[in-house]
Amino acid sequence: MSDKAADAALQALDNLKIELPSWGFANTGTRFGKFIQPAAATTIEEKFSDAAQVHAYTGACPTLALHVQWDLPAGLQDANAVAKLSEKFGVRAGSINPNIFQNQEYKFGSAANPNAAIRRMAIDHILQCVAIAHTLGSRDISPWFADGSNYPGTQNMRKRIGYFEEGLKEIHQALKPGQRLLVEYKPFEPAFYHTDIADWGMAFLFAKQAGPQAFVLVDTGHHYQAQNIEQIVAWLLHHQMIGGFHFNDRRYADDDLTLGSIDPYQIFRIFHEIRMFEWESGKTADIAYMVDQSHNLKGKIEAMIQTVCTAQELYARAAMVDYPRLADLQQKCSLVDAEEALRGAFWHDTRPIVREWRKARGLPEDPLEAFRASGYLERITRERHGKNMSAGASYA
């Protein structure tokens, strides 16, 4: 490993910030139920406290994504309390996530519902989220729409496209300077015949229609099997339309698995596309990286630490690619040598570099081990056990 490659990895780690999801610290589950964890967070203060642990040991997670219906049920009235928690725990409020999929009214959709009153309800909720984001100093508003249908002929797909265009434009008009609207897509679930925003192309068109502050959000679990996600990333980078990521991994569909647990090479390839774009363009891609995992079996905080550490190791590998050499090999169509230039970086063990980076910044070299030795998990298990084991716990 050359000193130049190691320096590039260390510098890259300084720039990698990963947002944590508030719901990832709470008791959530599958369509079939959930397994209660006695240490799971039951309040927004406990979520901030747990997120602060991950940030303290990894040094890479300064923001916490909030889900309005779960974290700010009173809307703007809760914003001041959240701001105080942010100050108390040293973790800022991150992206603001509307909930337009849980209410009974959204049975036939939210922004694309045939009922104009329900469409109004959904848009008004997102507009409230824009106001909350402004109050908390949050840049990104990240709605995920579950809208779609399950049976042929039951919905007018073209009309629903128009409803979405109209609604997203109205939301965009409410954005403050510097704010962004991130449009997420998903091919199926809960709708299994058609989903209104089913792929990156639909999200791209909706974002372009909405306005210049709208971008596409890529969830690594929201794709069909074997889809080339890094090619999607390349297209969005080329058109300057990528706004953020939701990080997770999957074996079959949106499985909510720990980042890199199934296909670390895919995550590396995504990071590589971003790093090569930055090398070619000479500018940093303005991409919000966020974890979107809520573990039903793994310990919540340990899974988050494990995820962040994996992301750092894979990002450092991408930073070690010799891009001038790779670009030359690509231009010459030297296929084997070009592939080996990429694979060679992937096979580097970057854990020593990441440990060096942490040590230089006064962080524990092994975040997971340090967290386990802190006694925090044992303490919150005692304090939260009763609340978590009682009936009627919230979804998140």
PEGIFEN-V281412 format. One record per residue. N is the residue number from 0. PSI is psi in degrees with one decimal (NA if undefined). Layout:
BEGIN
n = <N:N>
psi = <PSI:PSI>
END
This chain:
BEGIN
n = <0:1:2:3:4:5:6:7:8:9:10:11:12:13:14:15:16:17:18:19:20:21:22:23:24:25:26:27:28:29:30:31:32:33:34:35:36:37:38:39:40:41:42:43:44:45:46:47:48:49:50:51:52:53:54:55:56:57:58:59:60:61:62:63:64:65:66:67:68:69:70:71:72:73:74:75:76:77:78:79:80:81:82:83:84:85:86:87:88:89:90:91:92:93:94:95:96:97:98:99:100:101:102:103:104:105:106:107:108:109:110:111:112:113:114:115:116:117:118:119:120:121:122:123:124:125:126:127:128:129:130:131:132:133:134:135:136:137:138:139:140:141:142:143:144:145:146:147:148:149:150:151:152:153:154:155:156:157:158:159:160:161:162:163:164:165:166:167:168:169:170:171:172:173:174:175:176:177:178:179:180:181:182:183:184:185:186:187:188:189:190:191:192:193:194:195:196:197:198:199:200:201:202:203:204:205:206:207:208:209:210:211:212:213:214:215:216:217:218:219:220:221:222:223:224:225:226:227:228:229:230:231:232:233:234:235:236:237:238:239:240:241:242:243:244:245:246:247:248:249:250:251:252:253:254:255:256:257:258:259:260:261:262:263:264:265:266:267:268:269:270:271:272:273:274:275:276:277:278:279:280:281:282:283:284:285:286:287:288:289:290:291:292:293:294:295:296:297:298:299:300:301:302:303:304:305:306:307:308:309:310:311:312:313:314:315:316:317:318:319:320:321:322:323:324:325:326:327:328:329:330:331:332:333:334:335:336:337:338:339:340:341:342:343:344:345:346:347:348:349:350:351:352:353:354:355:356:357:358:359:360:361:362:363:364:365:366:367:368:369:370:371:372:373:374:375:376:377:378:379:380:381:382:383:384:385:386:387:388:389:390:391:392:393:394:395>
psi = <126.3:156.0:-35.2:-42.9:-42.3:-40.9:-38.7:-39.6:-43.2:-42.2:-39.4:-38.8:-31.3:-30.4:-7.6:109.6:132.2:120.9:141.9:150.1:130.9:-39.2:-15.8:-11.2:-2.0:170.6:109.2:-178.6:-160.6:-178.2:-19.4:-7.6:-172.9:151.9:118.7:134.6:126.6:-20.1:1.5:149.9:139.0:-9.3:164.7:-33.2:-40.7:-34.0:-44.0:-41.0:-44.7:-41.1:-36.8:-31.2:-46.0:-43.4:-39.8:-35.1:-23.4:-25.6:18.8:6.7:71.6:-4.7:154.3:118.8:139.0:141.0:114.3:-47.6:-29.4:-33.8:-28.5:65.6:-24.3:10.6:-132.3:-27.8:-25.0:-8.4:-39.9:-39.2:-39.9:-40.3:-38.5:-38.1:-38.7:-44.1:-39.8:-42.5:-4.9:24.7:123.5:155.4:130.9:-135.6:146.6:121.6:112.8:161.2:102.0:40.6:-11.4:-31.8:150.0:-30.0:-21.7:20.6:-38.3:21.8:169.2:-86.8:-17.6:14.0:137.3:-23.5:116.8:-34.0:-36.8:-37.5:-41.5:-41.5:-44.8:-46.0:-41.2:-38.6:-42.8:-35.9:-37.5:-37.4:-35.9:-43.2:-40.3:-44.0:-41.2:-43.1:-38.3:-3.0:26.7:138.9:-43.9:134.5:122.0:82.4:139.3:125.3:126.0:6.9:140.5:-161.2:162.7:-11.5:139.2:140.4:-6.0:-15.0:151.1:102.7:-35.5:-40.4:-40.0:-33.4:-44.5:-40.2:-43.0:-44.3:-44.8:-45.8:-44.0:-34.3:-41.3:-41.7:-44.1:-38.9:-23.9:-9.7:140.6:161.4:132.5:-17.5:157.9:146.0:119.3:119.2:115.8:155.9:159.8:130.9:-31.6:167.8:115.3:-10.6:132.6:-5.8:-56.8:142.3:135.8:-34.3:85.2:-20.7:178.1:-30.7:-41.9:-43.7:-40.7:-49.8:-42.0:-42.4:-43.5:-38.4:-35.8:-44.4:175.9:-12.4:13.1:137.8:173.3:138.6:128.8:119.6:121.7:-13.7:-4.7:57.6:160.2:161.3:136.5:11.4:142.5:89.1:-36.7:-26.3:-39.6:-44.4:-42.1:-43.7:-45.4:-36.4:-44.3:-39.7:6.3:47.3:9.0:126.8:-32.1:173.2:146.5:115.6:130.6:-173.1:165.3:155.0:-35.4:-53.1:-128.9:73.3:-8.1:29.8:161.3:136.8:128.5:1.7:-25.4:-47.9:78.1:-28.0:-33.2:-44.5:-41.6:-43.9:-37.0:-48.6:-38.2:-45.0:-40.4:-45.4:-39.2:-37.8:-44.4:-38.6:-44.0:-40.1:-20.6:16.4:155.1:130.1:127.6:82.0:129.8:117.0:125.7:140.4:134.8:74.7:141.9:105.8:129.9:-22.9:-46.3:152.8:136.9:-54.0:-41.7:-39.4:-37.2:-43.5:-45.3:-42.0:-47.4:-42.3:-41.6:-43.9:-41.9:-43.0:-41.8:-36.6:-39.8:-37.7:-43.5:-34.4:-17.1:-1.8:135.3:89.4:-39.3:-42.3:-43.5:-42.9:-39.9:-42.7:-38.1:-42.3:-33.5:-3.8:38.2:83.2:-51.0:-47.0:-37.6:-44.8:-39.1:-32.5:-37.5:-48.4:-34.7:-39.8:-38.9:-36.4:-1.3:137.9:101.8:3.5:-40.2:-36.3:-42.9:-38.5:-40.4:-42.3:-44.8:-45.0:-41.4:-18.8:14.5:22.0:155.3:138.8:-30.4:93.9:-40.0:-44.5:-42.3:-41.1:-44.3:-32.3:-11.1:-24.9:-1.3:-44.1:-42.7:-40.2:-48.5:-27.1:-43.3:-44.1:-32.4:-7.6:-48.8:-43.3:-41.3:-30.9:-8.0:157.6:156.1:25.1:144.5:157.3:-42.1:NA>
END
